[in-house]
Amino acid sequence: NCQKCSHRIINLTEGCEYYFRVMAENEYGIGEPAETSDPIRASEAPSPPERLHIMDITKHTVSLAWPKPIHDGGSKITGYVLEAQKKNSENWMSLATVKTLDYVAKNLNENEEYTFRVMAVNAAGRSDPRESRPVLVKEQTMLPEFDLRGIYQKLVIAKAGDNIKVDIPVLGRPKPTVTWKKEDQPLKQTQRINVENTANSTILNINECVRNDSGKFTLTAKNIIGEVSDIITLQVHDLPGPPKGPIKFDEISSDYILLAWEPPENDGGVPINNYIVEMRETNSTTWVELAATVIRTTFKAPHLTTGTEYQFRVKAQNRYGTGPAISSEAVIAAYPFKVPGPPGTPQVIAVSKDSMTITWNDPISDGGSPIYGYHIERKERNSILWQTVNKSLVVGTTFKSAGLTDGIAYEFRVVAENMAGKGKPSKPSDPVYALDPIDPPGKPVALNITRNSVTLTWTRPEYDGGFKITGYTVEKRDLPSGRWLKANFSNVIETVFTVSGLNEGDTYEFRIVARNAAGSISKPSEPTDEIICRDDIEEPRIMVDAKFKSVLLLKAGETFKLEADVRGQPPPTMVWTKEEIELEDTGKLEIKMTDFSTALIHK
């Protein structure tokens, strides 16, 4: 029971709506109740917005934004009250009451500082205010910038014939001026190609685009703050052009022809999917499709009639369709080649008492058909009867002939074979005795080393194979991974030889091969130790003018130059330092260096 005409009700649920009623009581009992006509929500004032953001500033306006309060006090937010306070003033000016989460404060004084605050309002009242940082009202400046987020990887792709519209937002204050270039040349505007600049963007329009519109476009935006540039790439895709000719006939046979061509110079901007090959007899106007899914740039036209004349044509195809064709010359299905010419004269490169290894060069003419292989023929020097010694066709240009008789001299010749048959034999090799090989010479030793040459000496073979040693071959090899190469160009008779033409600073190995009067060749000697081509080593020395060895007095701003000559072998590396810190070229400091001199110029 309440003795007063007011009462506080507690433990209500926030946000819930309640009805209330009151009844009076006297000595005769309780009277009729009086009820609230509308429900009453249990609520309180909301919390303030978490922060007040300054979104934009001009010389007379400030754009504000804020988030909703975390707590609405149990009642719907009905609006927001915004106020402003000038610097050095205690009064807050009312700006507006809004229902949105942003507001633009207008008619502000330029170059004056303001603080803003916002309060959330619900049925229970206003929240505490949330203040902004102090803001100086003046025109903002910003470096130009292009917003290229709408152009993936800065690449625009279109099909020939389409209309292209590239809309690029442009940022910056003051408003930048925008220019366009194509391939570093000012963009020439026409009725078909033009640029439109709006308040917030620049737009490139190309009507009915063609392949030649493809390229790199450079955009440049400039204002008083600075200048920026960016590049977008335009690719216009189309049908491919014709394959690049002429069509070649890599192989012509009596019943097939092997065609070859090059990919189109213009692929339409996309990969070539396949080629279409067609054929006609020259006495007919009807083209017959041979294949429509050729992936490579070669094709074998089969089942031809011997002696018939044909013409072929090829078209390229990409995802957009088939391009124009390229046609071949007329060609007759027949063997167009002859037997090969004679191979080069064979040389014996290894000998033992029962075998010899020979090598030879391919024929100068293969007769127009690839060489299938070779036949090897052999005879004794005093015989006139040549015998074929290979059981199967020899592929390559090296062959080892076994089953020889010790002490007998043999000659060899080689016959090449292609599709047309065997050609003429080569000239016979020089006679060589079947003898055991001679011992290798001794390990060579360097007598003298310079930057470009090495003088070697070695000992004769212990066993000469029964015949007088007639000469030596000197071989060299670049380290670490070079091949052995012949280093002498004339016969070396003595056991001393100077190898010249070497590279300074490179590392080499050398070995020696002996040869006797019977033509027998030894195995290579043990190679030398690693030899580096360089002159005698000299410790680095620095030579400077005497005046630089004492203190130099200079006026401020005066240019001075320090010079020094350097000696040493190999040529030393040089560096300038100041107080143990290495100096480098700058705008005021210039350093010049040659192999044996250096200069420092301070401007």
C-alpha positions in Angstrom: 0.0 0.0 0.0 1.2 3.5 -1.0 0.3 6.5 1.2 1.5 9.0 -1.4 0.4 9.9 -4.9 3.6 8.6 -6.5 5.5 5.3 -6.5 8.7 4.0 -8.0 8.4 0.5 -9.5 11.7 -1.5 -9.7 13.0 -4.8 -11.2 11.3 -4.2 -14.6 12.8 -5.7 -17.8 14.5 -3.2 -20.0 12.8 -2.8 -23.3 9.6 -4.3 -22.3 6.3 -2.4 -22.4 4.0 -2.3 -19.3 0.4 -1.1 -18.4 -0.1 0.3 -14.9 -3.3 1.1 -12.8 -4.0 2.8 -9.5 -6.9 2.1 -7.0 -7.9 4.2 -4.0 -8.9 2.7 -0.7 -10.9 4.1 2.3 -12.8 2.7 5.2 -15.5 1.4 3.0 -13.2 -0.5 0.6 -11.2 -0.3 -2.7 -12.5 1.9 -5.5 -12.5 1.6 -9.3 -9.0 1.5 -10.9 -7.5 4.1 -13.2 -5.3 2.6 -16.0 -2.6 4.1 -18.3 -4.1 4.5 -21.7 -0.9 3.5 -23.6 1.8 1.0 -22.8 5.0 2.4 -21.2 8.4 1.0 -22.2 11.0 0.5 -19.5 14.0 2.4 -20.9 16.8 4.9 -20.4 18.8 7.3 -22.5 21.1 5.5 -25.1 24.9 5.3 -24.9 26.7 7.7 -27.1 28.1 6.7 -30.6 31.5 5.1 -30.2 33.3 7.7 -32.3 32.7 10.7 -34.6 34.6 10.5 -37.9 35.7 13.5 -40.0 35.1 12.2 -43.6 35.8 15.2 -45.7 36.7 18.9 -45.4 36.3 21.8 -47.8 36.8 25.5 -47.2 33.2 25.9 -45.9 32.0 22.4 -45.1 32.9 19.4 -42.9 31.4 15.9 -43.6 30.7 13.8 -40.5 29.8 10.2 -39.9 29.3 8.0 -36.9 28.2 4.4 -36.0 25.1 3.5 -34.1 25.4 3.4 -30.3 26.3 0.0 -28.8 23.3 0.3 -26.4 20.0 2.0 -27.4 18.8 2.2 -23.7 16.0 -0.2 -24.4 14.2 2.1 -26.7 14.4 2.8 -30.4 16.9 5.5 -31.5 14.8 8.3 -32.9 17.5 10.6 -34.1 20.8 12.3 -33.6 21.6 15.9 -32.4 24.7 17.5 -33.8 26.4 20.6 -32.3 29.6 22.6 -33.1 31.9 24.7 -31.0 34.4 27.2 -32.2 38.0 27.3 -30.9 38.3 29.4 -27.7 34.5 29.4 -27.2 32.5 27.7 -24.5 29.2 27.8 -26.4 28.0 24.9 -28.4 26.0 25.8 -31.5 23.1 23.5 -32.6 23.6 22.3 -36.2 20.8 19.8 -36.8 18.8 16.8 -35.7 19.0 13.9 -38.2 17.9 10.3 -38.5 20.9 9.2 -40.7 24.4 8.3 -39.6 26.1 11.1 -41.4 25.8 14.9 -41.8 27.5 17.7 -43.7 28.0 20.8 -41.6 27.8 23.8 -44.0 28.4 27.6 -43.9 31.5 27.2 -41.7 34.1 29.9 -41.6 37.2 29.2 -43.6 40.5 28.8 -41.7 38.6 28.6 -38.3 38.9 25.6 -36.0 35.8 23.6 -34.9 35.0 20.7 -32.6 31.8 18.7 -33.3 29.7 16.5 -31.1 26.8 14.1 -31.7 24.2 12.8 -29.2 21.8 9.8 -29.8 18.1 10.4 -28.8 15.5 7.9 -27.8 12.2 8.0 -25.9 14.0 8.4 -22.6 16.2 11.3 -23.7 19.6 12.1 -25.1 22.9 10.2 -24.7 26.1 11.7 -23.5 27.8 13.6 -26.3 30.6 12.1 -28.4 33.1 14.7 -29.6 35.3 14.8 -32.7 38.9 15.9 -33.0 39.4 19.6 -33.6 39.1 20.4 -37.3 40.6 23.3 -39.3 38.2 24.3 -42.0 40.1 24.8 -45.2 40.2 23.4 -48.8 42.0 20.0 -48.8 44.6 19.0 -51.4 45.3 15.5 -52.6 47.7 14.0 -55.1 45.8 12.6 -58.1 45.0 8.9 -58.1 43.3 6.4 -60.5 40.9 3.9 -59.0 41.7 0.8 -61.2 40.0 -1.8 -58.9 37.3 -2.3 -61.5 39.8 -3.3 -64.2 41.2 -6.8 -63.3 45.0 -6.8 -63.7 44.7 -3.5 -65.6 43.7 -5.6 -68.6 40.6 -4.9 -70.9 39.7 -7.7 -73.4 37.1 -7.2 -76.2 36.1 -9.0 -79.4 36.6 -7.2 -82.7 33.4 -5.3 -83.6 32.4 -4.6 -80.0 32.0 -1.2 -78.5 34.5 -0.6 -75.7 33.8 1.8 -72.7 36.5 2.0 -70.0 35.3 4.1 -67.1 38.1 4.9 -64.5 37.3 7.0 -61.4 39.8 9.8 -60.8 40.6 11.1 -57.4 42.5 14.3 -56.4 42.1 17.9 -55.2 42.0 20.2 -56.9 40.4 18.2 -59.7 43.1 16.8 -61.9 43.4 17.2 -65.7 43.6 13.8 -67.4 45.5 13.0 -70.6 45.7 9.7 -72.6 48.5 8.2 -74.7 48.7 5.0 -76.7 52.2 3.4 -77.0 53.8 6.6 -75.7 52.1 8.8 -78.4 49.2 11.2 -77.7 45.9 9.5 -78.3 44.4 10.7 -81.6 40.7 11.2 -81.0 38.2 10.6 -83.8 34.5 9.9 -84.0 35.3 6.2 -83.4 37.9 6.7 -80.6 37.4 9.5 -78.0 37.9 10.3 -74.4 35.3 11.8 -72.1 36.2 13.4 -68.8 33.5 13.8 -66.1 33.6 15.4 -62.6 34.8 12.1 -61.0 36.1 9.9 -63.8 37.7 9.6 -67.3 36.1 7.4 -69.9 37.7 5.9 -73.0 35.2 5.1 -75.8 36.1 2.9 -78.8 33.3 2.0 -81.2 33.5 -1.1 -83.4 37.0 -2.0 -82.2 39.5 -3.7 -84.4 42.8 -5.6 -83.7 44.9 -2.5 -84.3 43.2 -0.9 -81.3 45.1 -3.3 -79.1 48.0 -1.8 -77.1 49.2 -0.1 -73.9 47.3 3.0 -72.9 49.0 5.5 -70.5 46.7 7.7 -68.3 48.2 10.8 -66.7 46.5 12.9 -64.1 47.9 16.2 -63.0 47.1 19.0 -60.5 49.0 21.5 -58.5 50.0 18.8 -56.0 51.7 16.5 -58.5 51.3 14.1 -61.3 50.6 10.3 -61.5 50.5 7.9 -64.4 49.2 4.4 -64.9 49.0 1.9 -67.8 46.1 -0.3 -68.9 46.4 -2.9 -71.6 43.7 -3.3 -74.3 43.5 -6.6 -76.1 41.1 -6.9 -79.1 40.5 -10.5 -80.1 39.6 -11.6 -83.6 39.8 -14.4 -86.2 43.4 -15.4 -86.8 45.3 -14.3 -90.0 46.5 -16.8 -92.5 49.4 -19.2 -91.5 52.8 -17.8 -92.4 54.1 -19.3 -95.6 55.2 -20.5 -97.9 54.0 -24.1 -97.3 57.0 -26.3 -97.4 57.2 -29.9 -98.6 59.5 -31.5 -96.1 59.1 -34.9 -97.7 57.7 -36.0 -101.0 57.0 -39.7 -101.8 55.2 -41.6 -104.4 52.0 -41.9 -102.2 52.3 -39.2 -99.5 53.6 -35.7 -99.0 54.7 -34.1 -95.6 53.6 -30.5 -95.4 55.0 -27.8 -93.0 54.1 -24.2 -92.3 54.6 -21.4 -89.7 51.9 -20.2 -87.2 50.1 -17.0 -88.3 51.8 -13.7 -87.5 48.4 -12.5 -86.3 46.8 -15.1 -84.0 43.8 -12.9 -83.3 45.0 -12.2 -79.8 44.3 -15.8 -78.5 46.1 -19.1 -78.9 45.6 -21.0 -82.1 43.4 -24.1 -81.3 44.1 -26.1 -84.5 44.6 -26.0 -88.3 42.4 -27.1 -91.2 44.2 -28.8 -94.1 42.5 -29.1 -97.6 43.7 -30.5 -100.9 42.7 -30.5 -104.5 44.0 -32.0 -107.7 45.2 -29.2 -110.0 42.8 -30.3 -112.8 39.9 -29.9 -110.4 38.4 -26.9 -108.6 36.9 -28.9 -105.7 38.8 -28.7 -102.4 38.7 -31.8 -100.2 39.2 -31.5 -96.4 42.0 -33.8 -95.2 41.9 -32.9 -91.5 40.2 -30.3 -89.3 41.9 -30.9 -86.0 45.7 -30.6 -86.8 47.5 -29.3 -83.7 51.0 -29.0 -85.0 52.3 -27.1 -88.0 53.1 -30.2 -90.0 50.7 -32.7 -91.7 51.2 -35.9 -93.7 48.9 -36.1 -96.7 48.5 -39.9 -97.3 47.0 -42.1 -100.0 48.1 -40.0 -102.9 48.2 -41.2 -106.5 51.7 -41.4 -107.9 52.4 -38.9 -110.7 49.3 -36.8 -109.9 49.8 -33.0 -109.3 48.2 -31.6 -106.1 47.8 -28.2 -104.3 47.2 -27.8 -100.6 45.9 -25.0 -98.4 45.9 -24.4 -94.6 43.7 -22.3 -92.4 44.2 -21.5 -88.7 41.4 -21.6 -86.2 41.0 -20.0 -82.7 38.1 -19.7 -80.3 36.5 -17.0 -82.5 36.5 -19.0 -85.7 38.5 -19.8 -88.8 40.8 -17.4 -90.6 41.8 -17.1 -94.3 43.8 -19.8 -96.0 47.3 -19.9 -97.4 47.8 -22.1 -100.5 50.9 -24.1 -101.6 52.6 -24.4 -104.9 51.6 -27.3 -107.1 53.5 -30.5 -106.3 53.7 -34.0 -107.9 53.6 -37.1 -105.7 56.8 -38.8 -106.7 60.3 -39.5 -105.3 62.2 -36.2 -105.8 65.6 -37.4 -104.6 68.7 -39.4 -105.7 71.1 -41.8 -103.9 73.5 -39.9 -101.6 77.0 -38.7 -102.5 80.2 -40.3 -101.2 81.0 -39.8 -97.4 84.2 -38.1 -96.3 87.4 -40.1 -96.4 87.5 -42.2 -93.2 90.2 -41.7 -90.6 91.6 -44.3 -88.3 91.3 -43.0 -84.7 92.3 -46.1 -82.6 94.4 -49.2 -83.4 95.3 -52.5 -81.8 96.8 -55.7 -83.2 93.3 -57.1 -84.0 91.0 -54.1 -84.4 90.7 -50.5 -85.7 88.2 -47.7 -85.1 87.4 -45.4 -87.9 85.4 -42.2 -88.2 84.1 -40.2 -91.2 82.0 -37.2 -92.2 78.5 -37.3 -93.7 78.2 -36.9 -97.5 78.0 -33.3 -98.8 74.8 -34.3 -100.6 72.2 -36.6 -99.1 70.4 -36.9 -102.4 67.4 -35.1 -101.1 66.4 -37.9 -98.6 67.7 -38.4 -95.1 70.6 -40.8 -94.7 69.4 -44.2 -93.3 73.0 -45.3 -92.4 76.3 -46.6 -93.7 78.0 -49.7 -95.0 81.7 -50.2 -94.1 84.1 -51.9 -96.5 87.7 -53.1 -95.7 90.6 -54.6 -97.6 94.3 -55.4 -97.0 96.7 -52.9 -98.6 98.0 -55.4 -101.2 94.5 -56.7 -102.1 92.0 -55.4 -104.7 89.0 -57.1 -103.1 86.8 -54.9 -100.8 84.7 -56.8 -98.2 81.6 -55.4 -96.4 82.4 -55.8 -92.7 79.2 -54.5 -91.0 76.3 -57.0 -90.4 73.6 -54.3 -90.1 73.3 -50.7 -91.3 75.7 -48.4 -89.2 73.9 -45.4 -87.7 76.4 -42.6 -86.8 79.9 -41.9 -88.2 82.1 -44.2 -86.1 82.7 -47.9 -86.5 85.1 -50.5 -84.8 86.3 -53.2 -87.2 87.5 -56.4 -85.4 89.1 -59.7 -86.4 92.3 -58.1 -88.0 95.6 -59.9 -88.4 98.5 -58.5 -86.4 101.1 -56.6 -88.5 98.9 -56.3 -91.7 98.0 -52.9 -93.1 94.4 -52.2 -93.8 92.3 -49.6 -95.7 88.7 -48.7 -95.2 85.9 -47.0 -97.3 82.3 -46.1 -96.5 79.0 -46.2 -98.5 75.9 -44.1 -97.5 72.3 -45.3 -98.1 69.0 -43.4 -98.2 65.5 -44.2 -99.5 66.7 -44.3 -103.1 69.5 -46.8 -102.3 73.3 -46.9 -101.9 75.6 -44.1 -103.2 79.2 -44.2 -104.3 81.8 -45.2 -101.8 84.2 -42.8 -100.2 87.9 -42.5 -101.0 89.8 -45.2 -99.1 91.6 -44.3 -95.9 95.4 -44.3 -95.6 96.8 -47.8 -94.9 97.3 -48.4 -91.2 99.0 -51.4 -89.6 97.2 -53.5 -87.1 99.6 -53.1 -84.2 99.3 -52.7 -80.4 99.1 -49.1 -79.4 102.2 -47.2 -78.3 102.5 -46.2 -74.6 101.3 -42.7 -73.7 103.9 -39.9 -73.3 104.9 -38.8 -69.8 102.9 -36.3 -67.8 103.5 -32.8 -69.3 105.1 -30.1 -67.0 104.8 -26.4 -67.4 108.1 -24.6 -68.0 106.7 -21.1 -68.3 103.3 -19.5 -67.7 102.2 -16.1 -68.9 98.7 -14.5 -69.0 98.1 -15.9 -72.6 100.4 -18.8 -73.0 101.9 -21.9 -71.4 105.2 -23.7 -72.4 105.0 -27.5 -71.8 107.6 -30.3 -71.8 107.1 -34.1 -71.6 109.0 -37.4 -72.0 108.8 -39.8 -74.9 106.6 -43.0 -74.7 108.5 -45.9 -73.1 107.2 -48.2 -75.9 106.9 -46.8 -79.5 104.9 -49.7 -80.9 107.8 -50.9 -82.9 107.9 -47.9 -85.1 109.6 -44.5 -84.8 107.6 -41.7 -83.1 106.7 -39.2 -85.8 104.8 -36.6 -83.8 102.7 -35.5 -81.0 99.2 -33.9 -80.5 98.8 -31.4 -77.7 95.3 -31.1 -76.2 93.9 -28.5 -73.8 90.7 -28.4 -71.6 89.1 -25.4 -69.9 88.3 -26.2 -66.2 86.0 -27.0 -64.6 83.9 -28.5 -67.3 85.4 -27.9 -70.8 86.0 -30.5 -73.5 89.4 -31.7 -74.7 90.4 -29.7 -77.8 93.4 -29.9 -80.1 95.9 -27.1 -79.2 98.5 -27.5 -82.0 97.8 -26.8 -85.7 101.0 -28.3 -87.1 102.9 -31.5 -86.4 104.9 -31.3 -83.1 108.1 -33.3 -83.4 110.0 -32.2 -80.2 108.9 -32.8 -76.6 108.5 -29.1 -76.0 105.6 -26.9 -77.2 104.1 -23.5 -76.3 100.3 -23.3 -76.3 99.2 -19.7 -77.1 95.9 -17.9 -77.4 94.8 -18.6 -73.9 92.6 -16.4 -71.8 94.1 -14.5 -68.9 92.9 -15.8 -65.5 91.3 -19.0 -66.9 92.3 -22.4 -65.6 93.5 -25.2 -67.9 94.7 -28.8 -68.1 96.9 -30.2 -70.9 97.7 -33.7 -72.2 99.8 -35.2 -74.9 99.0 -37.9 -77.6 101.9 -39.7 -79.5 101.8 -41.1 -83.1 104.3 -43.4 -84.7 105.3 -44.1 -88.3 102.8 -46.9 -88.6 100.0 -44.6 -87.8 99.4 -46.0 -84.4 98.1 -43.5 -81.9 98.8 -43.7 -78.1 96.3 -43.1 -75.4 96.5 -39.5 -73.9 99.1 -38.9 -71.2 98.2 -38.1 -67.7 97.0 -34.4 -67.7 99.0 -31.6 -66.1 98.1 -30.2 -62.8 95.7 -27.2 -62.9 97.4 -24.2 -64.5 96.1 -20.6 -64.2 97.1 -18.2 -67.0 98.6 -15.2 -65.3 101.8 -13.2 -65.0 104.0 -13.0 -62.0 102.2 -11.8 -58.8 103.1 -8.3 -57.6 101.9 -6.8 -54.3 99.5 -3.8 -54.7 101.2 -0.3 -54.3 99.6 3.1 -54.2 101.5 6.1 -55.6 100.2 9.6 -54.9 101.5 13.2 -55.3 103.4 14.4 -52.3 101.0 17.3 -51.8 98.3 14.8 -50.9 100.3 13.4 -48.0 99.8 16.5 -45.9 96.7 18.5 -44.8 94.9 20.2 -47.6 93.2 23.5 -46.9 90.2 24.4 -49.1 87.5 27.1 -49.1 83.9 26.0 -48.5 82.2 25.2 -51.8 85.5 24.7 -53.6 85.9 21.6 -55.9 88.9 19.4 -55.2 90.3 16.3 -56.8 92.4 13.5 -55.3 94.4 11.3 -57.7 96.4 8.1 -57.3 98.2 5.5 -59.5 98.1 1.8 -58.5 100.4 -1.0 -59.3 100.1 -4.8 -58.8 99.6 -8.1 -60.5 96.9 -9.2 -61.1 95.4 -5.7 -61.3 94.1 -4.9 -57.8 90.6 -3.8 -56.9 90.3 -0.3 -55.4 87.9 1.4 -53.0 87.8 5.0 -51.5 86.9 5.3 -47.8 86.4 8.2 -45.4 86.9 7.5 -41.7 86.6 3.7 -42.5 83.3 4.1 -44.4 83.3 3.2 -48.1 82.4 6.2 -50.4 80.1 5.9 -53.4 79.2 8.2 -56.3 76.7 10.9 -55.3 75.6 14.2 -56.8 78.5 15.9 -55.1 81.0 13.1 -55.2 82.4 11.5 -58.3 84.8 8.5 -58.4 86.6 7.4 -61.5 88.6 4.2 -61.9 90.8 2.4 -64.5 92.9 -0.7 -64.1 95.8 1.2 -62.7 94.6 4.6 -61.6 91.8 6.3 -59.7 90.5 9.8 -59.0 88.0 11.2 -56.4 86.3 14.6 -57.3 84.4 16.5 -54.6 82.2 19.2 -56.1 
